Amino acid sequence: MESTALSNKSASPPEADGRSLSEVAYDTLIERIMNLSLKPGQMINERLLSIDMNISRTPVREALTRLESEGLVTRYNGRLITIRNFSFHEIVCIFYVRKLLETEAARLAASRISDETLEKLEGMFSDQMGRPVPELGNHWDADDLLHGDIAEATGNSTLAEMIKNLRRKTRIFSIKRMPERFVPGSREHLDIIEALRKRDPEAAAAAMERHLENSKQSILNVMSTF
């Protein structure tokens, strides 16, 4: 297994922005997992992480415990910690639950999401579609906003948080690893937006289900080559 490498070490402790040091450590680790700076199966070291983030080991330990409870890291023998590497079966199960939650979220959002939000989302995906080469950061920003805005439009914070946590577990399969999904995925997002714009709950749910099924199949295809 690859061990944690130090990167972008801060010269001073994180600035106070209302977050606890545990939250700073958690947010930093989440970002590194999502952008694949920390890769699935990679071994991580609490001491090296604390040095890298320029904070004490206690908040890093608390952040790792939280990530473990969310299923994003795995601890072996109480000491060895690795970034979670999801199995074929686990991905199928995650998408099964995502479909249940996100199709219902789309159905509820059809009558609640604002026109301004839909215009913003449509503009982001249309802009991405107009680029000859996808920009990973912009694509994920738009993707996160679409799924997040739909979930938040339901008015159910528990549902929104569950969707957010499940999406994190499949985000490691990014456009960078599945470039063939960029164009069809963007079109599927625009189909969801169009159904929401028409205030058609069943069409929105169906468009979301198609999108998630296609995403699942692409991920499973990638995993079959590992």
N, C-alpha and C positions, 0 to 999 in steps of 0.2 A: 504494500500500500504506500501511496505517496504521502509524506508527512507535510504538515502545515508549513508554508513558506511565509516569511515576513514580507510585508509589502506596504508601501505608503505609510510608514511609521510617522505618527504625529510628533511634533517637537514639543508639544505641551498638552496637558489634559484637555478633554473635550470641553468646549464652551458650555456654560450653563444656559440651557434653552428651555428649562421647565421639565426636562426628562431626568430621571434618575440615571446613575451610571449603569445600572443593570439594563435599563431600557436602551441606553446608548449602545451597550455591547450587543444586545439582542438585535437592534435595528441594523447594526454594522454586519453582524453575522448573516442575517436574513438577506441583505443586499449582496453579500459575497456568494451565498448559495444560489441566489437567483441569477446572478451574472456569470456563474460558473467559475469565479475565482477560487471557490472551494467546490471541488467536483465530487459527484457521487462516488462513494467508496473511499474517498480520501481520509486519511487519519489526521486528526487535529489534536493540538496540544494546548491545554489550558494555560500553561505558563508562557508559551510563546505568543499566544493570542493576547494575553494581558500586556506583554511587552510591546507588541505591535500596536495595540490600541492606547498604550500609555495610561492604563488604569489598573487597579489592583485585581487580584485573582478572584476575589469574592463576587463582584458583579459579573465577571465572565462566567464563573461557575453557575451563578443564578440564571444567566442567559442560556447556557447550555442545558440546564435542567428544564427550562421552559421549552426549548427546541426539542428536547427528547420527549416531553409530554405531548408535543404537537406532531411527533413522528417524523421530524426532519433530520434528526441525528440518532445514532444507535450507540449504546454503551455496552461494552463487553467486559465481563468480570468486574464491573464496578469502576473500571479505570480507563480502558481503551475506548476512545470515542471516534466514530467515523461519520461522515456525511451519509445519510441514508441512501441506499441504492434500491429503488423499488423494483419488485419482481413483475413479471408479465401479469400474473394473477392479480396483484395489488393494483396495477394500473387499470385493469378491467373493472375491478370493484370501485375504484375511485370515480371512474367515469360513469358507472351505474348510478352512484349517489349524486354526482354532479348533474346528470340528466334530470333526476327527480327534482332537485332543488332549483336548478337554473331554468328549466322549462316553466315551472310554477312562478318563478320570479319574473320571467318575461311576460307570462300571462297577466300577472298582477300589475306590472309596470306599464302595460299598454294603455291603461286609463289614468296613469299617474305621472309618468315621466314628462318633463316639460319640453316644449318645442325648442326652446333655446339649447337645452342639453342635446337633443337629437341633431340640431344643426351643427353644433360644435363637433359631435362625434362623426357625422357624415363628412364634414370638412377635413378632419384628420385622416380618415381612411381614403378619401378621394385624393388627398395630397400624396399619400403613400403610394397609391395605385399609379400616380403620374410619374413616379420616379423609376428610372431604369434599373437601379439597384436598391433593394430595401435597406433602410437604415434600422438596425436592430433596436436601438434605444427608442426611436420614435414609434416603431411598430409596437413594442411592448407597452409604451405609454398609452397608446391608443387602445390596445387590447385590454389593458388593466382598467382604463376609464370606462370602456363600454360595459364590461361585465360588472364592474363595481357600481357604475351609475344605475344599471338596471336593478342590481340587488338592493341598492339604497332606496330606489324609487318605490320599493314595496312597502317601506315604512317599518319593516321588521328587522331590527338590528341583529337579532340572533341568526336569522337566515343569512343576512349579509356577511356576518363574521364566519359562518360555516362555509359559505361559498369561497370567501377569500382564502381560508386555510386550505381547502381542497385544491384550489387553483395553484397555490404555492407548490404543491406536491407534483404537479405536472409541468410546471414552468421550465424545468431544466431541459425539456424538449423544445427548444426555441427554434425560431426561424433559421438561426445559424446552423442548427443540426438538421433542419427540415426545410431547406430553401424552396422546395417544390410546393410547400403549403402557403407561401406568401400571397400569390395571386388568388387562388381559390378561397383561402381563409379571409382575405380582405373582402371578396365578393360576398361571402357568407355573412360577414359582419354588416355589410350594406343591406343585405336582404332582411336581417333582423331589424335594422334601423327603419327600413321602409315599412315593415309590418307594424312597428310601434307607431310610426308616423300616421298610419291609417287607423290607429286605435283598434286594431284587430287582435284580440288576445290569443285566439287559437292559431292564427297565422304566425304571430310572434313566437309562441311556444314551439310550433313546428319548425320554424327557421332556426331557433336555438337548438332544438334536438338534432337537426341535420348537421349543424356546425359542430356540435360536440361529438357526434358519431364519426364524422369525417376526421376530426382531430384525433380521436381515439385510434382509428384505424391507421392513421399515419404514424402515430407513436408506436403502435404495435409492430408496424412494418420496420421501423428503425430498430426496435429492440430485437427483432428476429435476426438482425445481421450482427449482433454483438457476439 
